[in-house]
Amino acid sequence: MNNATEQKTNRPELAKLDTDARNAAISAEQVRGFKARERDVEFAYLSSDGKKITTWTGDELGVIVSQKTARVGFPEMNGRRPVRYFVTVRGIDGRVWCGTGPGPGMYVRLRVSARQ
């Protein structure tokens, strides 16, 4: 890898790995940080079946406790408003997380719930 890739990742040891190994290392780091409760905000993915929250590579971060959808925002060209998914998650760290995203198989932004 070149120096630009090393600067882009801020992790020179990851820049030297192939793509699969790099993704696995990043996923393992995200799981470790999640379990260690290092952050109160997390970006993850809603599984395609809509039953769990995962890392990019599919490592489980939590299980969906509740889920609802709502139409939000301004209408699109077809006259319909976009659908947003609102989820509550029991994380592998034991905390309750709340978040929103566009739907199954897509990203979800999570925050630690104020109601613990």
N, C-alpha and C positions, 0 to 999 in steps of 0.2 A: 504494500500500500504506500501511497505517497504522503508527504507531510501535510497536505491539505486535508486528507481524510483523518489523520491523527488530530489535527486542530479542530476539525468539525465535530468529532466525537468527544473531545477532551479526555479521551481514554486511549492512549497509544497502544496499550496491551490488547484492546478490542479491535483496533484498526488492523492488526496483523492477522486476525482470524478470518477464515472463510465465512461466507454469509450465514450458513446454517449454524456453525459454531458460535458466531457472533450473536445471532438471535437467541440461541440457547443461553448464552452467558448473560445477556441483557434480561431475559425472562427470569432467570434464576436470581439475579440481583433485585428485580422488582418484587418477586415473591419474598425474598429475604427482608427487604425494606418494609414490605407490607406486614409481615409477621412481627417485625421489630417496632412497629408503630412509629416509623420515622416521619410520616407525612399525615396531614389531615385532609389532603386533597389528592385524588388519584384519577388517572385516566386508564380505563380498562376496556374490555370488549364484552358485549352481551352475546352469549353463545347463540348459535343459530336456532336451537330449540327453545331459547328464552328462559332457561332454568338456572343458569349460573353465570357468574362473571369470571372472565379469564384474562390472561395476558395475551399478547399478540400470538404467541406460539401455542396457546391452549392450556397453559398451566392454570389450575383453578385458584381463584382468589376469594370466592364466596358463593353462597347459594341465594337465589332470589326468594325473599320472604313474601313480598307482595309486589304487584305490578298493575299499572293502569295506563290507559292511553287517553290522549286528548288532542283535539285539533287546535293548533295554535298559529298565531301570526297572520300575515296577509294572504289572501287567496293566490294560488299559482295561476298559470295561464289557463288551466282547465277549470278554474273556478272553485277548486277545492283547497282548503287550508291544509298545510302539512300536518302529519301526525307526529306527536312526541310521546315517547315511552318514559314513564316515571317509575322508578324501581326502588325498593328497599331491600337491602342485602345484609345477610349475616356473614361477615367476613371470616376468613380463616384465622384472623387475629383476635376474634371474639367480639369485635365491635360491630355496631349497626351502622351501615352506610346508606345514604340516600343519593340518588342521582337521576340523570336524565340523558336520553340519547334518541337517535332517529329510529331505532328498532333492532330486531334480532340480527346478529351477524355484523353489527356496527359498533362504533365506539360508544362509551358511556362516561360521562364526567361524574365522579363520586366525591362526596364530602361526608365526613364523619357526622352522624346524626347528633343533634343537641340532646335528644332524648335517649340517654343510655341507661 
